[in-house]
């Protein structure tokens, strides 16, 4: 549509003007009760429309062929911020989403290695997340790019696992380290016996394959305890915090330094 085209043109200018911002959602290590990392989520500070969520502009960006530069900008910012935190004594890993469009960029592994080196950040501090659907067998180039990233020491996570048809058996043959379980299983696991069984089975299968299981969309403290009991490794969601700008996240981390201290976020904007 004309609207989408106009938005894509504005986004092109926003990329040049560095108008994209990242918000960071904490990731909790369920074994220690400590925050061990963050997921970086892109926002666009639009001059007229205010802060836009990814759902508002990723479609037009993909259609206009802007995913590669957008991904590069997000990676550069996320890696830079993580390196600054590390230099200040705050050791957090950062996860960045890679869309199907950004995975057409064969230079991506080289770019990531260069960015990590430029910021003096060890590769283990970066996780790249890919949606389950981009792992289809016919997308051999995706496997190549992920293998390149993984051989450089970057962690690979599969997002929204269980929303499609990928099996754990198929994951076994892919360069993957982490599985993020689809939120519809996670949210219902405490009350729904079937969802609970899915979480337990997924955790056991992931561990049998040497993968970590991450629960996303965790809404309350009871769910955190339930997931920890089922052997899940990591959790993120509003039970800990909504995605926050870097400075707000630093304040939040300062308040929540004590292990096991969990306070549900009050406002719950769209998590993106």
Phi, psi and omega in degrees: 000164179298323179301313181297319180297317180297317180297320179296320178296318178296322180293322177302315178293321181297323178295319179292325183271001180060043184268004177273144178235158177247138169249149188238127177255127182296147175243127184262133172276112186289344180279331183247345184075012181250151174285124184249347183192185179219156167254131179271126181238128187279141174229155178238120178277092184278135185301326181255326190261003178078206185280115181265141177275161180307321182300335183282337187224351182291326177301303177301324180296317180297313182298327183269005179072029183260005186294323181297308178295326178296314180297319179299317181296318181294316179299315181300316182291317182295318181293318179300315181294318181296321178295321178294317177301316182296319179298331179270008176091004180257098185272103180231141171277158177232135178252136180233133178282134173249123179277169177303321181296321181288339180277009171271351185274096185293344179278357187305311180302318179297315180301314182298315179300318179295318179296317180298316180295317181299327181260004179055042180252123178300140184304331182297346179278351181249132171243133171252137182250134175235144178290150182306322186290342180278359180267016181299145185306327184285348180267064185298328182296329179296315179300320180298314181294316180296321179296322178296317179294317184292323180291340175279353178103005179278143178278140180246129178238145174260122183271155175051040181293135182101353178273341180242218187240011180292136179259161176298328180299321179291320179301328182304328183267004184252155178283077187231144179246330187226149175237125177261114186285135181307138189297337183292333176282319185296312184298327186264354190301326183288326187255335188251117185300322182293314179299321178298319179294323178298314181298314181298313181296317181298319179298313181297317180294317179302313182295323179297331180267004179077024180253152173270147177251127180247128176264126178249159180073033181280119192263335185209169184298325180297321179294322178300312181296319180297316180295319179298320181295328181277359175090007179298145187275310187228155179216146172217153180155184185290346174301328176267297182190154167289163173300136185233150171300157187308314183293322178292324178297320179300316178297317180300315180298322180297317179292328187254029184294329182291132181298141175083355180279118185226126179231120180300141178291148183277305181270145183231077176291172177302126185285348179072000000 
